């Protein structure tokens, strides 16, 4: 356990890749058909204190270079999304199991000491609860999942594009239903210029590797 981490992750998720602290990545995107912008590097800060399973899964995939060379797959003015690999699988296939690796829905409620798992706040009856990581900023980063399957997230990620005044904290359809685990902190305004077919040249971890516990990419070699 990383020194100073404030709580234990539930036993059933304890052997998954976990980010016990913060990390930062740089995502370099090659922009097509935009004379004003050829490429852009987005700095993303990941919050493993409030989403250790979700952020750990992502960092592990970054270290596997899973997203390098992948195209942006959705850009509709509401979100930018990627992470669906080529082929029939809709997520990351773990070579050790030859099955899609999925993670549970993970939501940290403001005022609680640890996240809740596998259920939306609505399902838990927490209608007025505030989330610690809300969808309240341009560039909020979260895991995509099947609408009616809380624990189906694997590798697909999205960034919110709506202005914060249009998506006030805990007053929109996303808070408490999708797992936020980071925010774009540099060049977030350029997310609006990213289009379907633009290519993620690379996502590189720039800090926080020492906070990653149980990294499966090392096992894979």
ChimeraX attribute file (.defattr): number of C-alpha atoms within 10 A of each C-alpha:
attribute: neighborCount
match mode: 1-to-1
recipient: residues
	/A:1	11
	/A:2	12
	/A:3	8
	/A:4	8
	/A:5	12
	/A:6	12
	/A:7	12
	/A:8	11
	/A:9	17
	/A:10	12
	/A:11	8
	/A:12	7
	/A:13	13
	/A:14	14
	/A:15	14
	/A:16	21
	/A:17	23
	/A:18	27
	/A:19	31
	/A:20	30
	/A:21	24
	/A:22	23
	/A:23	23
	/A:24	21
	/A:25	21
	/A:26	19
	/A:27	21
	/A:28	18
	/A:29	24
	/A:30	19
	/A:31	22
	/A:32	16
	/A:33	11
	/A:34	11
	/A:35	7
	/A:36	8
	/A:37	13
	/A:38	12
	/A:39	18
	/A:40	19
	/A:41	19
	/A:42	21
	/A:43	21
	/A:44	24
	/A:45	22
	/A:46	28
	/A:47	22
	/A:48	23
	/A:49	20
	/A:50	28
	/A:51	30
	/A:52	28
	/A:53	27
	/A:54	31
	/A:55	30
	/A:56	28
	/A:57	25
	/A:58	24
	/A:59	26
	/A:60	24
	/A:61	21
	/A:62	19
	/A:63	17
	/A:64	16
	/A:65	15
	/A:66	17
	/A:67	24
	/A:68	18
	/A:69	15
	/A:70	20
	/A:71	21
	/A:72	21
	/A:73	18
	/A:74	16
	/A:75	21
	/A:76	13
	/A:77	14
	/A:78	14
	/A:79	19
	/A:80	23
	/A:81	23
	/A:82	21
	/A:83	21
	/A:84	20
	/A:85	17
	/A:86	9
	/A:87	7
	/A:88	7
	/A:89	11
	/A:90	17
	/A:91	21
	/A:92	20
	/A:93	16
	/A:94	14
	/A:95	12
	/A:96	9
	/A:97	8
	/A:98	9
	/A:99	12
	/A:100	17
	/A:101	17
	/A:102	18
	/A:103	21
	/A:104	20
	/A:105	26
	/A:106	27
	/A:107	28
	/A:108	24
	/A:109	20
	/A:110	15
	/A:111	10
	/A:112	10
	/A:113	12
	/A:114	19
	/A:115	21
	/A:116	19
	/A:117	18
	/A:118	15
	/A:119	18
	/A:120	20
	/A:121	22
	/A:122	13
	/A:123	11
	/A:124	10
	/A:125	9
	/A:126	12
	/A:127	12
	/A:128	10
	/A:129	15
	/A:130	18
	/A:131	22
	/A:132	20
	/A:133	25
	/A:134	28
	/A:135	30
	/A:136	21
	/A:137	22
	/A:138	22
	/A:139	29
	/A:140	24
	/A:141	28
	/A:142	25
	/A:143	25
	/A:144	21
	/A:145	24
	/A:146	9
	/A:147	10
	/A:148	7
	/A:149	12
	/A:150	20
	/A:151	17
	/A:152	21
	/A:153	26
	/A:154	24
	/A:155	26
	/A:156	20
	/A:157	20
	/A:158	22
	/A:159	26
	/A:160	25
	/A:161	23
	/A:162	18
	/A:163	13
	/A:164	15
	/A:165	10
	/A:166	11
	/A:167	20
	/A:168	14
	/A:169	18
	/A:170	19
	/A:171	14
	/A:172	14
	/A:173	10
	/A:174	16
	/A:175	25
	/A:176	30
	/A:177	19
	/A:178	24
	/A:179	31
	/A:180	32
	/A:181	28
	/A:182	26
	/A:183	24
	/A:184	24
	/A:185	16
	/A:186	14
	/A:187	13
	/A:188	21
	/A:189	13
	/A:190	14
	/A:191	21
	/A:192	18
	/A:193	17
	/A:194	24
	/A:195	21
	/A:196	16
	/A:197	16
	/A:198	21
	/A:199	22
	/A:200	21
	/A:201	18
	/A:202	20
	/A:203	24
	/A:204	18
	/A:205	18
	/A:206	13
	/A:207	14
	/A:208	18
	/A:209	18
	/A:210	12
	/A:211	20
	/A:212	23
	/A:213	20
	/A:214	17
	/A:215	21
	/A:216	19
	/A:217	17
	/A:218	10
	/A:219	8
	/A:220	10
	/A:221	6
